[in-house]
């Protein structure tokens, strides 16, 4: 099974997810938004698959620091570009796996999907 985990290395939730995957012996590739950036086309695919409300992290301080225009853009077609420019506003982690997409880390959900 090929997995790609997207996130920020110092995020506590990403750390928990990585520890969980490693504990289960599940190999994955880590995509660090801070070093490798975020691709607007891929973000658009995530929004199409999981929904905007699930992909956008409205609870973080980065979201609250966005301009009103950027916050408004997150509700429409401009969302992928705003998220790519402000990767900390993307819910973390996001995992692409052969069966689909996991957004956020919920151990029971991950166990059911990834075993």
Biopython code that builds the backbone (N, CA, C, O; Angstrom):
import numpy as np
from Bio.PDB.StructureBuilder import StructureBuilder

atoms = [
    (1, "UNK", "N", (0.849, -1.176, 0.000)),
    (1, "UNK", "CA", (0.000, 0.000, 0.000)),
    (1, "UNK", "C", (0.896, 1.241, 0.000)),
    (1, "UNK", "O", (1.799, 1.361, 0.827)),
    (2, "UNK", "N", (0.640, 2.153, -0.925)),
    (2, "UNK", "CA", (1.414, 3.379, -1.007)),
    (2, "UNK", "C", (0.609, 4.519, -0.409)),
    (2, "UNK", "O", (-0.494, 4.822, -0.864)),
    (3, "UNK", "N", (1.168, 5.146, 0.612)),
    (3, "UNK", "CA", (0.512, 6.268, 1.271)),
    (3, "UNK", "C", (1.372, 7.513, 1.150)),
    (3, "UNK", "O", (2.601, 7.447, 1.169)),
    (4, "UNK", "N", (0.703, 8.640, 1.026)),
    (4, "UNK", "CA", (1.397, 9.916, 1.130)),
    (4, "UNK", "C", (0.698, 10.695, 2.228)),
    (4, "UNK", "O", (-0.514, 10.905, 2.182)),
    (5, "UNK", "N", (1.469, 11.120, 3.211)),
    (5, "UNK", "CA", (0.954, 11.901, 4.321)),
    (5, "UNK", "C", (1.401, 13.341, 4.120)),
    (5, "UNK", "O", (2.596, 13.617, 4.009)),
    (6, "UNK", "N", (0.445, 14.252, 4.075)),
    (6, "UNK", "CA", (0.709, 15.673, 3.874)),
    (6, "UNK", "C", (0.536, 16.396, 5.207)),
    (6, "UNK", "O", (-0.435, 16.172, 5.928)),
    (7, "UNK", "N", (1.494, 17.265, 5.520)),
    (7, "UNK", "CA", (1.368, 18.020, 6.748)),
    (7, "UNK", "C", (2.590, 18.859, 7.043)),
    (7, "UNK", "O", (3.428, 19.120, 6.181)),
    (8, "UNK", "N", (2.656, 19.270, 8.295)),
    (8, "UNK", "CA", (3.741, 20.095, 8.808)),
    (8, "UNK", "C", (4.393, 19.300, 9.931)),
    (8, "UNK", "O", (3.694, 18.845, 10.836)),
    (9, "UNK", "N", (5.715, 19.120, 9.899)),
    (9, "UNK", "CA", (6.363, 18.205, 10.838)),
    (9, "UNK", "C", (6.194, 18.543, 12.320)),
    (9, "UNK", "O", (6.187, 17.637, 13.153)),
    (10, "UNK", "N", (6.060, 19.814, 12.664)),
    (10, "UNK", "CA", (5.955, 20.141, 14.089)),
    (10, "UNK", "C", (4.517, 20.177, 14.592)),
    (10, "UNK", "O", (4.290, 20.524, 15.751)),
    (11, "UNK", "N", (3.546, 19.830, 13.763)),
    (11, "UNK", "CA", (2.135, 19.761, 14.161)),
    (11, "UNK", "C", (1.926, 18.527, 15.042)),
    (11, "UNK", "O", (2.308, 17.423, 14.655)),
    (12, "UNK", "N", (1.331, 18.701, 16.205)),
    (12, "UNK", "CA", (1.127, 17.586, 17.134)),
    (12, "UNK", "C", (0.275, 16.480, 16.520)),
    (12, "UNK", "O", (0.553, 15.301, 16.738)),
    (13, "UNK", "N", (-0.754, 16.835, 15.759)),
    (13, "UNK", "CA", (-1.614, 15.825, 15.152)),
    (13, "UNK", "C", (-0.857, 15.044, 14.085)),
    (13, "UNK", "O", (-1.038, 13.833, 13.956)),
    (14, "UNK", "N", (-0.016, 15.725, 13.326)),
    (14, "UNK", "CA", (0.811, 15.040, 12.328)),
    (14, "UNK", "C", (1.781, 14.095, 13.027)),
    (14, "UNK", "O", (1.996, 12.974, 12.567)),
    (15, "UNK", "N", (2.361, 14.537, 14.128)),
    (15, "UNK", "CA", (3.273, 13.675, 14.889)),
    (15, "UNK", "C", (2.555, 12.411, 15.355)),
    (15, "UNK", "O", (3.098, 11.312, 15.239)),
    (16, "UNK", "N", (1.336, 12.556, 15.881)),
    (16, "UNK", "CA", (0.554, 11.390, 16.342)),
    (16, "UNK", "C", (0.274, 10.446, 15.183)),
    (16, "UNK", "O", (0.393, 9.229, 15.325)),
    (17, "UNK", "N", (-0.099, 11.006, 14.038)),
    (17, "UNK", "CA", (-0.401, 10.184, 12.867)),
    (17, "UNK", "C", (0.835, 9.420, 12.391)),
    (17, "UNK", "O", (0.757, 8.233, 12.074)),
    (18, "UNK", "N", (1.968, 10.108, 12.345)),
    (18, "UNK", "CA", (3.210, 9.455, 11.906)),
    (18, "UNK", "C", (3.602, 8.345, 12.878)),
    (18, "UNK", "O", (4.022, 7.267, 12.458)),
    (19, "UNK", "N", (3.466, 8.607, 14.162)),
    (19, "UNK", "CA", (3.775, 7.597, 15.173)),
    (19, "UNK", "C", (2.854, 6.392, 15.014)),
    (19, "UNK", "O", (3.293, 5.248, 15.132)),
    (20, "UNK", "N", (1.584, 6.649, 14.747)),
    (20, "UNK", "CA", (0.616, 5.564, 14.566)),
    (20, "UNK", "C", (0.997, 4.717, 13.351)),
    (20, "UNK", "O", (1.034, 3.490, 13.441)),
    (21, "UNK", "N", (1.279, 5.359, 12.221)),
    (21, "UNK", "CA", (1.661, 4.627, 11.016)),
    (21, "UNK", "C", (2.914, 3.798, 11.244)),
    (21, "UNK", "O", (2.974, 2.631, 10.855)),
    (22, "UNK", "N", (3.913, 4.401, 11.873)),
    (22, "UNK", "CA", (5.168, 3.692, 12.140)),
    (22, "UNK", "C", (4.941, 2.528, 13.092)),
    (22, "UNK", "O", (5.544, 1.468, 12.924)),
    (23, "UNK", "N", (4.076, 2.710, 14.095)),
    (23, "UNK", "CA", (3.762, 1.637, 15.035)),
    (23, "UNK", "C", (3.074, 0.459, 14.374)),
    (23, "UNK", "O", (3.224, -0.681, 14.814)),
    (24, "UNK", "N", (2.321, 0.729, 13.319)),
    (24, "UNK", "CA", (1.622, -0.328, 12.574)),
    (24, "UNK", "C", (2.492, -0.900, 11.458)),
    (24, "UNK", "O", (2.088, -1.841, 10.775)),
    (25, "UNK", "N", (3.689, -0.334, 11.272)),
    (25, "UNK", "CA", (4.578, -0.806, 10.214)),
    (25, "UNK", "C", (4.093, -0.432, 8.822)),
    (25, "UNK", "O", (4.399, -1.124, 7.850)),
    (26, "UNK", "N", (3.342, 0.654, 8.719)),
    (26, "UNK", "CA", (2.810, 1.098, 7.429)),
    (26, "UNK", "C", (3.764, 2.131, 6.830)),
    (26, "UNK", "O", (4.000, 3.192, 7.409)),
    (27, "UNK", "N", (4.301, 1.800, 5.670)),
    (27, "UNK", "CA", (5.235, 2.711, 4.996)),
    (27, "UNK", "C", (4.459, 3.874, 4.388)),
    (27, "UNK", "O", (3.329, 3.713, 3.926)),
    (28, "UNK", "N", (5.078, 5.031, 4.397)),
    (28, "UNK", "CA", (4.440, 6.212, 3.823)),
    (28, "UNK", "C", (5.512, 7.193, 3.370)),
    (28, "UNK", "O", (6.666, 7.131, 3.795)),
    (29, "UNK", "N", (5.098, 8.087, 2.505)),
    (29, "UNK", "CA", (5.947, 9.199, 2.092)),
    (29, "UNK", "C", (5.387, 10.435, 2.772)),
    (29, "UNK", "O", (4.176, 10.656, 2.770)),
    (30, "UNK", "N", (6.268, 11.242, 3.353)),
    (30, "UNK", "CA", (5.830, 12.460, 4.028)),
    (30, "UNK", "C", (6.069, 13.662, 3.129)),
    (30, "UNK", "O", (7.185, 13.890, 2.662)),
    (31, "UNK", "N", (5.009, 14.430, 2.892)),
    (31, "UNK", "CA", (5.101, 15.663, 2.107)),
    (31, "UNK", "C", (4.989, 16.827, 3.081)),
    (31, "UNK", "O", (3.932, 17.064, 3.665)),
    (32, "UNK", "N", (6.083, 17.545, 3.248)),
    (32, "UNK", "CA", (6.174, 18.670, 4.180)),
    (32, "UNK", "C", (5.773, 19.947, 3.452)),
    (32, "UNK", "O", (6.477, 20.406, 2.552)),
    (33, "UNK", "N", (4.633, 20.517, 3.847)),
    (33, "UNK", "CA", (4.175, 21.758, 3.216)),
    (33, "UNK", "C", (5.190, 22.882, 3.338)),
    (33, "UNK", "O", (5.317, 23.704, 2.430)),
    (34, "UNK", "N", (5.909, 22.928, 4.444)),
    (34, "UNK", "CA", (6.853, 24.023, 4.672)),
    (34, "UNK", "C", (8.028, 23.961, 3.692)),
    (34, "UNK", "O", (8.537, 24.996, 3.263)),
    (35, "UNK", "N", (8.455, 22.747, 3.339)),
    (35, "UNK", "CA", (9.592, 22.586, 2.426)),
    (35, "UNK", "C", (9.165, 22.425, 0.976)),
    (35, "UNK", "O", (9.788, 22.991, 0.077)),
    (36, "UNK", "N", (8.103, 21.654, 0.744)),
    (36, "UNK", "CA", (7.713, 21.310, -0.625)),
    (36, "UNK", "C", (6.509, 22.097, -1.132)),
    (36, "UNK", "O", (6.161, 22.000, -2.309)),
    (37, "UNK", "N", (5.873, 22.869, -0.268)),
    (37, "UNK", "CA", (4.709, 23.636, -0.677)),
    (37, "UNK", "C", (3.473, 22.771, -0.830)),
    (37, "UNK", "O", (3.488, 21.570, -0.562)),
    (38, "UNK", "N", (2.406, 23.414, -1.269)),
    (38, "UNK", "CA", (1.135, 22.729, -1.480)),
    (38, "UNK", "C", (0.654, 23.056, -2.888)),
    (38, "UNK", "O", (0.708, 24.209, -3.317)),
    (39, "UNK", "N", (0.189, 22.048, -3.599)),
    (39, "UNK", "CA", (-0.224, 22.180, -4.982)),
    (39, "UNK", "C", (-1.720, 22.512, -5.069)),
    (39, "UNK", "O", (-2.549, 21.725, -4.612)),
    (40, "UNK", "N", (-2.076, 23.664, -5.649)),
    (40, "UNK", "CA", (-3.493, 24.038, -5.743)),
    (40, "UNK", "C", (-4.357, 23.002, -6.470)),
    (40, "UNK", "O", (-5.511, 22.797, -6.095)),
    (41, "UNK", "N", (-3.819, 22.350, -7.499)),
    (41, "UNK", "CA", (-4.594, 21.337, -8.230)),
    (41, "UNK", "C", (-4.902, 20.140, -7.324)),
    (41, "UNK", "O", (-6.009, 19.601, -7.353)),
    (42, "UNK", "N", (-3.928, 19.736, -6.531)),
    (42, "UNK", "CA", (-4.148, 18.622, -5.611)),
    (42, "UNK", "C", (-5.151, 19.031, -4.534)),
    (42, "UNK", "O", (-6.025, 18.244, -4.169)),
    (43, "UNK", "N", (-5.031, 20.246, -4.029)),
    (43, "UNK", "CA", (-5.968, 20.734, -3.012)),
    (43, "UNK", "C", (-7.389, 20.748, -3.576)),
    (43, "UNK", "O", (-8.337, 20.398, -2.874)),
    (44, "UNK", "N", (-7.540, 21.148, -4.831)),
    (44, "UNK", "CA", (-8.861, 21.136, -5.475)),
    (44, "UNK", "C", (-9.425, 19.710, -5.505)),
    (44, "UNK", "O", (-10.620, 19.508, -5.291)),
    (45, "UNK", "N", (-8.566, 18.730, -5.770)),
    (45, "UNK", "CA", (-8.999, 17.323, -5.760)),
    (45, "UNK", "C", (-9.454, 16.912, -4.365)),
    (45, "UNK", "O", (-10.465, 16.224, -4.223)),
    (46, "UNK", "N", (-8.718, 17.327, -3.330)),
    (46, "UNK", "CA", (-9.111, 17.001, -1.954)),
    (46, "UNK", "C", (-10.459, 17.604, -1.608)),
    (46, "UNK", "O", (-11.297, 16.956, -0.981)),
    (47, "UNK", "N", (-10.666, 18.858, -2.022)),
    (47, "UNK", "CA", (-11.951, 19.523, -1.746)),
    (47, "UNK", "C", (-13.077, 18.777, -2.459)),
    (47, "UNK", "O", (-14.152, 18.589, -1.890)),
    (48, "UNK", "N", (-12.837, 18.352, -3.700)),
    (48, "UNK", "CA", (-13.848, 17.604, -4.449)),
    (48, "UNK", "C", (-14.155, 16.268, -3.777)),
    (48, "UNK", "O", (-15.307, 15.833, -3.755)),
    (49, "UNK", "N", (-13.134, 15.621, -3.231)),
    (49, "UNK", "CA", (-13.306, 14.298, -2.627)),
    (49, "UNK", "C", (-13.893, 14.358, -1.215)),
    (49, "UNK", "O", (-14.767, 13.563, -0.870)),
    (50, "UNK", "N", (-13.414, 15.299, -0.400)),
    (50, "UNK", "CA", (-13.786, 15.307, 1.020)),
    (50, "UNK", "C", (-14.707, 16.462, 1.414)),
    (50, "UNK", "O", (-15.361, 16.412, 2.456)),
    (51, "UNK", "N", (-14.754, 17.480, 0.598)),
    (51, "UNK", "CA", (-15.565, 18.650, 0.924)),
    (51, "UNK", "C", (-14.724, 19.763, 1.521)),
    (51, "UNK", "O", (-13.776, 19.515, 2.266)),
    (52, "UNK", "N", (-15.082, 20.976, 1.187)),
    (52, "UNK", "CA", (-14.346, 22.158, 1.629)),
    (52, "UNK", "C", (-14.297, 22.253, 3.156)),
    (52, "UNK", "O", (-13.252, 22.559, 3.731)),
    (53, "UNK", "N", (-15.436, 21.989, 3.806)),
    (53, "UNK", "CA", (-15.487, 22.134, 5.257)),
    (53, "UNK", "C", (-14.539, 21.178, 5.975)),
    (53, "UNK", "O", (-14.055, 21.477, 7.066)),
    (54, "UNK", "N", (-14.282, 20.041, 5.364)),
    (54, "UNK", "CA", (-13.381, 19.073, 5.983)),
    (54, "UNK", "C", (-11.906, 19.419, 5.728)),
    (54, "UNK", "O", (-11.052, 19.139, 6.569)),
    (55, "UNK", "N", (-11.610, 20.018, 4.590)),
    (55, "UNK", "CA", (-10.224, 20.313, 4.214)),
    (55, "UNK", "C", (-9.715, 21.615, 4.845)),
    (55, "UNK", "O", (-8.531, 21.730, 5.163)),
    (56, "UNK", "N", (-10.594, 22.578, 5.021)),
    (56, "UNK", "CA", (-10.196, 23.875, 5.577)),
    (56, "UNK", "C", (-10.211, 23.831, 7.103)),
    (56, "UNK", "O", (-11.213, 23.464, 7.718)),
    (57, "UNK", "N", (-9.084, 24.211, 7.700)),
    (57, "UNK", "CA", (-8.959, 24.266, 9.156)),
    (57, "UNK", "C", (-9.300, 25.685, 9.616)),
    (57, "UNK", "O", (-8.456, 26.581, 9.589)),
    (58, "UNK", "N", (-10.534, 25.868, 10.031)),
    (58, "UNK", "CA", (-10.994, 27.188, 10.463)),
    (58, "UNK", "C", (-10.701, 27.442, 11.946)),
    (58, "UNK", "O", (-10.949, 28.538, 12.450)),
    (59, "UNK", "N", (-10.177, 26.438, 12.638)),
    (59, "UNK", "CA", (-9.949, 26.561, 14.082)),
    (59, "UNK", "C", (-8.591, 27.162, 14.433)),
    (59, "UNK", "O", (-8.392, 27.607, 15.564)),
    (60, "UNK", "N", (-7.675, 27.183, 13.507)),
    (60, "UNK", "CA", (-6.318, 27.619, 13.816)),
    (60, "UNK", "C", (-6.130, 29.123, 13.780)),
    (60, "UNK", "O", (-6.962, 29.862, 13.254)),
    (61, "UNK", "N", (-5.020, 29.555, 14.350)),
    (61, "UNK", "CA", (-4.705, 30.984, 14.379)),
    (61, "UNK", "C", (-4.392, 31.511, 12.986)),
    (61, "UNK", "O", (-4.652, 32.680, 12.701)),
    (62, "UNK", "N", (-3.839, 30.673, 12.110)),
    (62, "UNK", "CA", (-3.523, 31.124, 10.755)),
    (62, "UNK", "C", (-4.796, 31.534, 10.024)),
    (62, "UNK", "O", (-4.805, 32.534, 9.306)),
    (63, "UNK", "N", (-5.865, 30.770, 10.202)),
    (63, "UNK", "CA", (-7.138, 31.128, 9.567)),
    (63, "UNK", "C", (-7.611, 32.492, 10.071)),
    (63, "UNK", "O", (-8.035, 33.334, 9.279)),
    (64, "UNK", "N", (-7.541, 32.707, 11.361)),
    (64, "UNK", "CA", (-8.005, 33.973, 11.936)),
    (64, "UNK", "C", (-7.168, 35.159, 11.473)),
    (64, "UNK", "O", (-7.652, 36.291, 11.463)),
    (65, "UNK", "N", (-5.920, 34.913, 11.090)),
    (65, "UNK", "CA", (-5.034, 35.985, 10.617)),
    (65, "UNK", "C", (-5.212, 36.299, 9.133)),
    (65, "UNK", "O", (-4.678, 37.296, 8.646)),
    (66, "UNK", "N", (-5.957, 35.462, 8.410)),
    (66, "UNK", "CA", (-6.184, 35.722, 6.987)),
    (66, "UNK", "C", (-7.003, 37.003, 6.815)),
    (66, "UNK", "O", (-7.812, 37.364, 7.670)),
    (67, "UNK", "N", (-6.774, 37.670, 5.704)),
    (67, "UNK", "CA", (-7.590, 38.841, 5.397)),
    (67, "UNK", "C", (-9.040, 38.407, 5.184)),
    (67, "UNK", "O", (-9.319, 37.235, 4.929)),
    (68, "UNK", "N", (-9.953, 39.368, 5.293)),
    (68, "UNK", "CA", (-11.369, 39.048, 5.051)),
    (68, "UNK", "C", (-11.561, 38.535, 3.631)),
    (68, "UNK", "O", (-12.384, 37.649, 3.397)),
    (69, "UNK", "N", (-10.814, 39.082, 2.687)),
    (69, "UNK", "CA", (-10.923, 38.645, 1.297)),
    (69, "UNK", "C", (-10.493, 37.188, 1.140)),
    (69, "UNK", "O", (-11.151, 36.421, 0.437)),
    (70, "UNK", "N", (-9.391, 36.802, 1.793)),
    (70, "UNK", "CA", (-8.935, 35.411, 1.713)),
    (70, "UNK", "C", (-9.913, 34.479, 2.411)),
    (70, "UNK", "O", (-10.198, 33.388, 1.915)),
    (71, "UNK", "N", (-10.427, 34.900, 3.556)),
    (71, "UNK", "CA", (-11.419, 34.068, 4.251)),
    (71, "UNK", "C", (-12.649, 33.866, 3.371)),
    (71, "UNK", "O", (-13.191, 32.763, 3.303)),
    (72, "UNK", "N", (-13.088, 34.920, 2.703)),
    (72, "UNK", "CA", (-14.241, 34.812, 1.808)),
    (72, "UNK", "C", (-13.916, 33.902, 0.626)),
    (72, "UNK", "O", (-14.770, 33.128, 0.192)),
    (73, "UNK", "N", (-12.690, 33.985, 0.102)),
    (73, "UNK", "CA", (-12.291, 33.161, -1.045)),
    (73, "UNK", "C", (-12.308, 31.674, -0.703)),
    (73, "UNK", "O", (-12.495, 30.834, -1.583)),
    (74, "UNK", "N", (-12.116, 31.352, 0.565)),
    (74, "UNK", "CA", (-12.137, 29.943, 0.972)),
    (74, "UNK", "C", (-13.505, 29.309, 0.774)),
    (74, "UNK", "O", (-13.623, 28.083, 0.751)),
    (75, "UNK", "N", (-14.518, 30.114, 0.632)),
    (75, "UNK", "CA", (-15.859, 29.589, 0.408)),
    (75, "UNK", "C", (-16.201, 29.375, -1.058)),
    (75, "UNK", "O", (-17.304, 28.928, -1.373)),
    (76, "UNK", "N", (-15.278, 29.686, -1.956)),
    (76, "UNK", "CA", (-15.573, 29.562, -3.382)),
    (76, "UNK", "C", (-14.448, 28.939, -4.174)),
    (76, "UNK", "O", (-13.653, 28.151, -3.661)),
    (77, "UNK", "N", (-14.404, 29.314, -5.438)),
    (77, "UNK", "CA", (-13.430, 28.748, -6.378)),
    (77, "UNK", "C", (-11.986, 29.112, -6.043)),
    (77, "UNK", "O", (-11.061, 28.427, -6.479)),
    (78, "UNK", "N", (-11.783, 30.175, -5.278)),
    (78, "UNK", "CA", (-10.435, 30.607, -4.922)),
    (78, "UNK", "C", (-9.806, 29.829, -3.792)),
    (78, "UNK", "O", (-8.647, 30.063, -3.449)),
    (79, "UNK", "N", (-10.549, 28.906, -3.208)),
    (79, "UNK", "CA", (-10.051, 28.169, -2.038)),
    (79, "UNK", "C", (-8.712, 27.463, -2.281)),
    (79, "UNK", "O", (-7.815, 27.597, -1.448)),
    (80, "UNK", "N", (-8.533, 26.719, -3.376)),
    (80, "UNK", "CA", (-7.248, 26.033, -3.554)),
    (80, "UNK", "C", (-6.046, 26.974, -3.567)),
    (80, "UNK", "O", (-5.000, 26.649, -3.005)),
    (81, "UNK", "N", (-6.187, 28.133, -4.199)),
    (81, "UNK", "CA", (-5.071, 29.084, -4.259)),
    (81, "UNK", "C", (-4.774, 29.664, -2.878)),
    (81, "UNK", "O", (-3.609, 29.817, -2.511)),
    (82, "UNK", "N", (-5.812, 29.989, -2.113)),
    (82, "UNK", "CA", (-5.603, 30.531, -0.764)),
    (82, "UNK", "C", (-4.969, 29.471, 0.132)),
    (82, "UNK", "O", (-4.064, 29.781, 0.907)),
    (83, "UNK", "N", (-5.426, 28.238, 0.036)),
    (83, "UNK", "CA", (-4.855, 27.162, 0.848)),
    (83, "UNK", "C", (-3.413, 26.865, 0.455)),
    (83, "UNK", "O", (-2.580, 26.597, 1.321)),
    (84, "UNK", "N", (-3.111, 26.911, -0.832)),
    (84, "UNK", "CA", (-1.732, 26.672, -1.272)),
    (84, "UNK", "C", (-0.805, 27.755, -0.744)),
    (84, "UNK", "O", (0.338, 27.475, -0.383)),
    (85, "UNK", "N", (-1.284, 28.977, -0.695)),
    (85, "UNK", "CA", (-0.467, 30.093, -0.208)),
    (85, "UNK", "C", (-0.386, 30.127, 1.315)),
    (85, "UNK", "O", (0.516, 30.747, 1.877)),
    (86, "UNK", "N", (-1.323, 29.465, 1.980)),
    (86, "UNK", "CA", (-1.391, 29.450, 3.445)),
    (86, "UNK", "C", (-1.608, 28.013, 3.907)),
    (86, "UNK", "O", (-2.673, 27.678, 4.427)),
    (87, "UNK", "N", (-0.599, 27.167, 3.717)),
    (87, "UNK", "CA", (-0.748, 25.727, 3.950)),
    (87, "UNK", "C", (-1.157, 25.387, 5.382)),
    (87, "UNK", "O", (-1.724, 24.320, 5.618)),
    (88, "UNK", "N", (-0.887, 26.257, 6.327)),
    (88, "UNK", "CA", (-1.285, 25.984, 7.712)),
    (88, "UNK", "C", (-2.794, 26.007, 7.884)),
    (88, "UNK", "O", (-3.298, 25.594, 8.929)),
    (89, "UNK", "N", (-3.527, 26.482, 6.882)),
    (89, "UNK", "CA", (-4.990, 26.504, 6.949)),
    (89, "UNK", "C", (-5.581, 25.186, 6.419)),
    (89, "UNK", "O", (-6.791, 24.976, 6.496)),
    (90, "UNK", "N", (-4.741, 24.314, 5.889)),
    (90, "UNK", "CA", (-5.198, 22.994, 5.444)),
    (90, "UNK", "C", (-5.268, 22.089, 6.661)),
    (90, "UNK", "O", (-4.321, 22.019, 7.445)),
    (91, "UNK", "N", (-6.391, 21.393, 6.822)),
    (91, "UNK", "CA", (-6.552, 20.438, 7.918)),
    (91, "UNK", "C", (-5.417, 19.426, 7.846)),
    (91, "UNK", "O", (-5.043, 18.983, 6.760)),
    (92, "UNK", "N", (-4.870, 19.062, 9.001)),
    (92, "UNK", "CA", (-3.737, 18.140, 9.024)),
    (92, "UNK", "C", (-4.026, 16.939, 9.907)),
    (92, "UNK", "O", (-4.770, 17.023, 10.884)),
    (93, "UNK", "N", (-3.422, 15.827, 9.539)),
    (93, "UNK", "CA", (-2.788, 15.531, 8.249)),
    (93, "UNK", "C", (-3.832, 15.154, 7.211)),
    (93, "UNK", "O", (-4.995, 14.902, 7.529)),
    (94, "UNK", "N", (-3.390, 15.124, 5.974)),
    (94, "UNK", "CA", (-4.183, 14.548, 4.890)),
    (94, "UNK", "C", (-3.378, 13.370, 4.366)),
    (94, "UNK", "O", (-2.181, 13.489, 4.104)),
    (95, "UNK", "N", (-4.043, 12.239, 4.216)),
    (95, "UNK", "CA", (-3.378, 11.029, 3.716)),
    (95, "UNK", "C", (-4.080, 10.563, 2.454)),
    (95, "UNK", "O", (-5.284, 10.309, 2.453)),
    (96, "UNK", "N", (-3.315, 10.455, 1.390)),
    (96, "UNK", "CA", (-3.802, 9.824, 0.165)),
    (96, "UNK", "C", (-3.398, 8.362, 0.234)),
    (96, "UNK", "O", (-2.233, 8.036, 0.460)),
    (97, "UNK", "N", (-4.372, 7.487, 0.038)),
    (97, "UNK", "CA", (-4.099, 6.045, 0.033)),
    (97, "UNK", "C", (-4.849, 5.433, -1.137)),
    (97, "UNK", "O", (-5.726, 6.079, -1.710)),
    (98, "UNK", "N", (-4.523, 4.198, -1.502)),
    (98, "UNK", "CA", (-5.138, 3.607, -2.696)),
    (98, "UNK", "C", (-6.670, 3.618, -2.685)),
    (98, "UNK", "O", (-7.287, 3.635, -3.750)),
    (99, "UNK", "N", (-7.289, 3.609, -1.513)),
    (99, "UNK", "CA", (-8.745, 3.595, -1.450)),
    (99, "UNK", "C", (-9.374, 4.971, -1.345)),
    (99, "UNK", "O", (-10.600, 5.087, -1.354)),
    (100, "UNK", "N", (-8.569, 6.013, -1.246)),
    (100, "UNK", "CA", (-9.160, 7.342, -1.125)),
    (100, "UNK", "C", (-8.330, 8.304, -0.309)),
    (100, "UNK", "O", (-7.120, 8.425, -0.495)),
    (101, "UNK", "N", (-9.013, 8.998, 0.612)),
    (101, "UNK", "CA", (-8.417, 10.116, 1.327)),
    (101, "UNK", "C", (-8.844, 10.088, 2.790)),
    (101, "UNK", "O", (-10.005, 9.826, 3.105)),
    (102, "UNK", "N", (-7.896, 10.358, 3.674)),
    (102, "UNK", "CA", (-8.196, 10.562, 5.090)),
    (102, "UNK", "C", (-7.822, 11.994, 5.434)),
    (102, "UNK", "O", (-6.739, 12.458, 5.077)),
    (103, "UNK", "N", (-8.714, 12.696, 6.127)),
    (103, "UNK", "CA", (-8.458, 14.080, 6.513)),
    (103, "UNK", "C", (-8.541, 14.165, 8.028)),
    (103, "UNK", "O", (-9.558, 13.816, 8.626)),
    (104, "UNK", "N", (-7.450, 14.638, 8.647)),
    (104, "UNK", "CA", (-7.376, 14.666, 10.103)),
    (104, "UNK", "C", (-6.982, 13.294, 10.617)),
    (104, "UNK", "O", (-6.967, 12.322, 9.862)),
    (105, "UNK", "N", (-6.663, 13.216, 11.901)),
    (105, "UNK", "CA", (-6.270, 11.931, 12.476)),
    (105, "UNK", "C", (-7.283, 11.491, 13.514)),
    (105, "UNK", "O", (-7.380, 12.062, 14.600)),
    (106, "UNK", "N", (-8.035, 10.462, 13.154)),
    (106, "UNK", "CA", (-8.954, 9.800, 14.074)),
    (106, "UNK", "C", (-8.553, 8.332, 14.059)),
    (106, "UNK", "O", (-8.753, 7.635, 13.064)),
    (107, "UNK", "N", (-7.990, 7.875, 15.158)),
    (107, "UNK", "CA", (-7.393, 6.539, 15.197)),
    (107, "UNK", "C", (-8.354, 5.446, 14.746)),
    (107, "UNK", "O", (-7.956, 4.569, 13.979)),
    (108, "UNK", "N", (-9.606, 5.470, 15.194)),
    (108, "UNK", "CA", (-10.556, 4.432, 14.818)),
    (108, "UNK", "C", (-10.805, 4.430, 13.310)),
    (108, "UNK", "O", (-10.878, 3.369, 12.689)),
    (109, "UNK", "N", (-10.933, 5.610, 12.731)),
    (109, "UNK", "CA", (-11.155, 5.717, 11.288)),
    (109, "UNK", "C", (-9.933, 5.202, 10.521)),
    (109, "UNK", "O", (-10.073, 4.471, 9.541)),
    (110, "UNK", "N", (-8.741, 5.586, 10.972)),
    (110, "UNK", "CA", (-7.522, 5.130, 10.315)),
    (110, "UNK", "C", (-7.369, 3.614, 10.433)),
    (110, "UNK", "O", (-6.974, 2.955, 9.471)),
    (111, "UNK", "N", (-7.678, 3.056, 11.607)),
    (111, "UNK", "CA", (-7.570, 1.609, 11.798)),
    (111, "UNK", "C", (-8.528, 0.867, 10.869)),
    (111, "UNK", "O", (-8.172, -0.173, 10.315)),
    (112, "UNK", "N", (-9.734, 1.391, 10.697)),
    (112, "UNK", "CA", (-10.724, 0.758, 9.836)),
    (112, "UNK", "C", (-10.284, 0.802, 8.369)),
    (112, "UNK", "O", (-10.512, -0.150, 7.623)),
    (113, "UNK", "N", (-9.658, 1.899, 7.960)),
    (113, "UNK", "CA", (-9.286, 2.071, 6.569)),
    (113, "UNK", "C", (-7.917, 1.457, 6.262)),
    (113, "UNK", "O", (-7.741, 0.807, 5.232)),
    (114, "UNK", "N", (-6.957, 1.666, 7.155)),
    (114, "UNK", "CA", (-5.577, 1.243, 6.891)),
    (114, "UNK", "C", (-5.178, -0.041, 7.598)),
    (114, "UNK", "O", (-4.143, -0.632, 7.287)),
    (115, "UNK", "N", (-5.992, -0.470, 8.541)),
    (115, "UNK", "CA", (-5.727, -1.723, 9.233)),
    (115, "UNK", "C", (-4.671, -1.612, 10.266)),
    (115, "UNK", "O", (-4.348, -2.598, 10.927)),
]
sb = StructureBuilder()
sb.init_structure("model")
sb.init_model(0)
sb.init_chain("A")
sb.init_seg("    ")
for serial, (resi, resn, name, xyz) in enumerate(atoms, 1):
    if name == "N":
        sb.init_residue(resn, " ", resi, " ")
    sb.init_atom(name, np.array(xyz, "f"), 0.0, 1.0, " ", f" {name:<3s}", serial, name[0])
structure = sb.get_structure()
